[in-house]
Amino acid sequence: MNGLQKIVGLAVIAALSLNLGSAVGTRAQATQTAPAGQDAAAGAKPQYTMAEYNSYQAAAADKNPTSQVKALDDFVAKYPNSALLIYIYPLYYQAYSQLKNYPKVIEYADKVVALGDKVDAGARYQALYARAFAYNAMTADPANANTVAKDTALAKSALDAAVAGLKALDEVKKPESMSDDAFAAQKKQIQIYFHATAAQAGMALKDYNAAVAHYKAVLTLNPDDAITSYRLGLAYMAMTPPRQMDAFWSIARAVTAKGATKAQSDKVKDYLRKLMVNYQQAACDNLTDAELNELLQLASSSPDRPESYKLPSADDLTAARKDMTMRSVVEDLKAGGDKAKVTWLAACGLEFPEVPGKVIEVAPGTDAVQLKVAFVTSEAEFESASTPNMDVKVVGQPEAAKLEKNGAVHFTGTLVSFDPDPAFMLHFDKAKVKEEDLPKEGTKKPAARRPAAKKPAQ
């Protein structure tokens, strides 16, 4: 699912010109002092010469990124310790961004950040945003994505830089010309981008706790983000041990998210169902479908999974089957509650051998014989039984149609469904009646006493 395999798709702000920081040229001009050898109006010592400033201005005015990089290289070669480097380095990463040389974008963005207090929060924010964009562009490049994904040092620096970007963004002051609402809206989008970048880097590092924290931060800002909900689910699944319940809930949120297309929703739903099947390994597909539909309904109404929501695992079902008998199945299902849910998931689809019962009704058919049977495990139960609680479809034994009402019977069949109280009924398919219980042709079969049942039938 290509749409859900990519980082959050925010549009790149042209030339990183988000109006949260001062323009480079404006800051340079505002801090320009008198040329060397002349006294500044306020008596301050000049920070750079007029030649330096003119060289910087020439490089800044060059609109061709290739020639601009050369001009910047010439400037740095002549003035390696210039005070104007705080403006030169941003020109570098902007030019390299146009050239799609993303390692260089990262290199020069880091140089800006390394200047520390020499640059303001706006300049740090812009550099860190450029860095985040470069990292995401590298991970999205099919030719280099695998190599980038394995570069743990790059991922670690991307994670740290995204966190630093969030901090710098919080320090940026609102421009007077911008309304509070417009400033908050732009800031929110950039917060989402930094958190998403940090989450992706966390996944590359296999730091799933960090990935989960940042994906959840994105969803706090944008709860209906299908891509992030899906990727949050993958992060939960990748943990050791996996947090399957949280993963299922998050992926279900992706299925029902308003931002998901039908194709995306259908594909994620199919994937979620496969995860649930693998987690439970229940034999009856219809039970998985019912659980899936319930999960989708619950998850659509709440971003957070309630602690009470759980699904029995394959280990839970195996444990339930260990000492399972037909009697325990009947008792658990009639009792209801969580125990009944686990019992039914474990029992549905199993073949139960030599289930003992009393025939209440016999309905011959073209392809099968339908028996209505009362489950009994003692002589007293056999004598008192008058209401069936097992519907048994016998196949391949037409002679079963001659079974006598109120007679004893043993059958082996697959439990496929049940009706809860008040009309409790177990439904068996592909059943076979025990050979000794079948009437022999030309003879009348006497009513048989109930033989001892064999485990796990009784």
N, C-alpha and C positions, 0 to 999 in steps of 0.2 A: 504494500500500500504506500505508494510514493508520497502522497500528500501527508501521511502521518509519520513518515520517516525523516522529515526535515525539521529544522529548528523553526521556531515561531516566525511566520512570514511578515515581518514588519518592513515597510518601505524604507529604503535608505534615505536619510535626509540629505538633500543635495549639498555636496561639498561640505558636509558637516556644519551647515550654516544655521543650525537651530539657534534661535535668538536668546540663548541663555547665558552667553558670555560676550565679552567685548571683541570687536573685530581686531584682527592682528595689526593691520595698518594703523588703525586709530590709536591702539595702545602704543605703537612705536613712535608715532608722531607726538603723542601726549607726553612721552618721557624723553623726547629728544632734548639734548642740552647743546650749548654752544660748541662750535668746532674747537678742536684742541688748540691751545695757545691763546684762546680768548677767554675772557671772564664771563661766566654765566650771570644772568641778571640777578639771581639770588645768591651769587657767590659760590654755587655748588661746583664741584670738580666735574669736568666733562666725563661721560661714561663711554663715549665712542667718538671717533673722528668723523668729519663730514665725508671723507672718502669711504669709510665703513658704511655709513648710512646710505650713500649713493649706490654702493655695490649691493647692499641689501635691497634697496628700492628697485634696482634693475632686475634682480632675480625675482622679486615679488611680482613684477609687471610681466614677466615672461609667461605666456599662456600655453606654450608647448611643453608638456611635462618632461620630455626627453632633454630638451635644451635647458629647461629650468633646473633639472637635477645637476647638469654640468655647471651651471652658474652657481648653484648652491655649493657644490664641491669646491669651486674656485674660491668662494667666499671663506669657507671653513679652512682651506689651505692657507689663505692669507691672514685670517683672523681667528685662530683656533680657540682663543679665550674671549671672544667678543661678547659684550653684554647683549648684543642683538641675537645671540643664539636662541633666546627664548622665543624669537619670531622666525628664525631660520628653520628650526626643527619642525614646527607645524607645516611649513611650506614643503619640507621633505616628505612628510607622511601623506600630505594631500597629493603631491605629484606622483608618488609611488602607488597610491591608491588608483589613480587614473591609469597607470601603467599595469595595474593588476599584479604588482610585485608585492605580495602581501607579507612575506618575511621582512622586507624593508619597511613596510608600514609599521609593523610591530617594533622593529628596531628603533625607529625614530619617535614613535609614540612613547616608548620606554625612556628615551632620552629626555623628552619633555617632562615626564613624571619624575625622573631622577633630579631635575632641577630644584625640586622641593619648593621652598617658600619663595623662590625667585619668580614662580608663576602663580597665578591666582586659581581659585577653584574652577572657574569657567574654562581656563586653558587645560587644566588637568582632566576635567570632564570630557572635553572635546578629544583630547589625545586618547583617553581610555575608551571612548566610544569608537574611535577609529580603529583601535586595537581589537575591540570586540568584533567589529565588522570584518576585519581582516581574518581573524581566527575562524569565524563562521564561513567566510568565503573559501578558506582553505579546506575546511571539513566537508564543504558541499561540492568540491571539485572532484569528479569521478576519477580523474587521472591520479590524484594524490591523496584521496580520502583515507585509504587504508594505511598509508604511511603516516599521515597526520594523526590518525586515531591511535597509533601505537607509540606516538611521541609523548611520553608521560611528562617530560619536562615542559613541553609546550602546553599541554593540558593544564598542568599545575599553575603555570604562569597566567594562563587565560582565566582560570578560576579566581586566582588572587586579584587579577586586574579587574575583573567584572565586579567583585566585591568592593574594590577601591573606587570603581566608577560610581557605584551606588552612593558611597560616602561623599565623593566629590559632588555628585549631583545634588545631594541634600544641602551642601554648602553654597550652592549657586543662588544668588539673590534674584528675585523677580525683577525684570526690567520695568521701569516706570511706565513705559509705553504699552505694556501687556496687561490684560485683565487677569484677575485672580483665576477665573475659570479656564482661560486659555493657557495660562502657565501650568495649572494643575493637570490639564489634559495632556499637554506635551510632556510634562514630567512623568506622568503615568506610563505613557508609551515607552519612554526610555527606560524606566524602571523594569518594565516587562522584558525589554530587550536584554538588559544586563542580567536579570535573573535567569532568563532562558539560556543565555550564553554560559553562565556559571553552572547551570544544571547539565548542559551538554558536556562541558568540560569535566564535571563530576562523573558522568557516565563513562567518559573515556578513561578516567583515572580509576574506575571501579570504586569510587568513593560514593556509594549509593545513598548514604545518609545525607551527604551534601546535595546530591542530585534531587532527592526527595524534598529537602527543605526549600530549594529554589524553585522546583516545579510547583510546590504548594504555594509559594509566594506569588508566582505568576497567576495561579488560579484564584488567589485572594483578590487580585486586581482585575481578573477577567474570568469569572466562574464558568462561562460557557465555551471555553477554548477546548475544542475536541482534541486537537493535536497534543496539547500539554497533558490533558487527562489521560490520554493513551500512553504517552511517554512516562508519566508518573506510574502508571500500572506496570510498565516494563521495569522501572527502577525497583519497585517493590518485589517483583518476581526475581530480580537478579540478586537480591540480598541473601545472606547466609545466616540463618535459614530463610527461605523465601517467606514473605508476608502475603500469602495467597489471598486472604480475605480482603485486605486493603487493595491488592492488585485487581481482583475481580471487580471490586466496587469502582475503582478509578476507571477501568476499561469500560465498565457499564456506563459510566458518566460520559465517556467518549461516544458511545453508541447513541445516546439520547441527547447529546449536545445540540443546541440550535444551530451552531456553526458547521456541523458535519453535513456533507452531501449524502444523498441516499446511497450512492456507491460506497462511500467511506463507511457509513453506518453499517451497511450489510456486510462488508468485509470484516470490520472489527467485531461485529456480532458473531460471525462464523468463527473467528479466532477465539473469542471469549468462550464460546461453547466447547471448542476443542480443549481449552485449558481446564474447563470444569469437568469434562469427561475424563481427562487424564488424572485430575486430582481425586476424583471419586471412584472411577472405574466401576460404576454401577452397570448392571446388565440391561436395564430397561431404558431405552432412549427417551421414551415419553416423560420419564421422571426428570431427566436432565432438562428437557424443554420447559417443563413446568417451573423448575428452579430458576432457569434462565429468565423466563418471563417475569417471575416474581422479583428477581434481582434488578432487572431493568426498570421496573415500576418503582421500586424503593429508591434506587440510586438517582433516578430522575428528579426526586423531590428533596434530596439532601446531598450536599457536597461531601459530608463527612459520614463515614460508616459508623453506625451505632455499635457499641461493644456487643450488644445482644445478637447481632447478625453473624451467623456462622453456618458453614456447610460441613457435614460429616465428610471426613477424608476416607481414602481407600483403606488406611489402617483401621479407622473406626469401623468400617463395614466388615473388614476381615475379622476383627475382634467380635463383632456382633454375630457373625456366622459360626464362630468357634463352637459354641454350645447351643446353637439354634435348633429347636424342634418345632414341629407343627403346632404343638400346644403353646409354646412360648410365642410363636408368631401370632396366633389367635389372641392370646392374652394381651400382648403388647399393643396390637392394633386396636383392640377394644378400649384399652386404657387411654390412648391418645397421647398428645404432648410430644416432647422432643424424642422420647424413647420410641414412640410409634414411628416417627419420621425416620430414625436410624434403622429400625427394624425393617421397615418397608423398603428402603433403599437397598438394604442388604439381601432381603428375601426375594424381591421382584426379579423374575428371570431365572431363578434357581429351579432345578428339577428336584422334587421331593419324592423319595421312593416309598412305596407300600404304605400310603396314607390310609388309615383305617376309617371306615364310616358306615353309616346306615343309609340304604337307598330309600329316598323319599319319593322321587319321581323318575320316570324313564321316558325320554322323548326321542324315538328313532328319527334319523334323518338320512338324506341321500348320501352325504359324504362322511357323516359322523353321527355318533350317538351322544345325546346330551343327558347327563345324569345330574339330578339334584340330590345332594348327599349331605347328611348331618355328620360332622366330625365327632367321633366318640373315642374314648380311651379306656372305658370301663364297662362292665356289664350293666351297671346301674344307668350310666349315660345312654347305653344302647337301648335299654328298655324304655326309657323316658323320652328319647329324642323323637320329635314330630315335625320340627321345622328345619329345612335345609340351611346350611351356611357355606356350602361349597357347590359351585357350578363347574361341572367337569365335562370337558369336550373330549370324548373318546374317539380316536381315529384308527382305522385299519382293523377294527374288531366289530363287525356287524352283529356278531352273536351277543354283544353287550346289550343289545336291544331287548334280549329275553331275560335280563336280570329281574328278579322279583322285587316288588315294592316291599319295604321293611326288611329286606335281606341284608346280610353283611357283605361288605365289599372292601377290597384293597386296591388302590391304583397308584401308579407312578405317573406324575405329570408336572408340567412347568407352570409355576405360579406367575400369572401375567397381570392381574389387576385385582382390586378389591373395592367393595362398596362399604363405606363406614356405617356405623349405627345411625338410625335405628334399623335399617334393613341390611344388616351386616352380611356380606357375601364375598367369599374368596373365589376367584375365577382361575381355572386351570385349563391349559391348552395342551394338545399333543399327548393326551393321556393314554395309558394302557392299563387295562384291568388285569389283576393277577390271574394267571391262567387257571389256577385251582378254583377261582371264584366264578368262572364263566360256566353257564349251563352247557352240558354235553348234549349233542344232537340226539333227539329221541328219548331223552330222559328229563325228568322234572327235578330241578335242583332244589334240595331241601334248604330251609333257612339255616344258614351257617352261624355258628357261634363266633364272636369276634376273637380272632387269634391275637396273640401279643404283638404289638406294633414294634417295628424296628427303628432304631435311631437313624436319621433325625426326624422320622415321620411322626412320632408321638409327642 
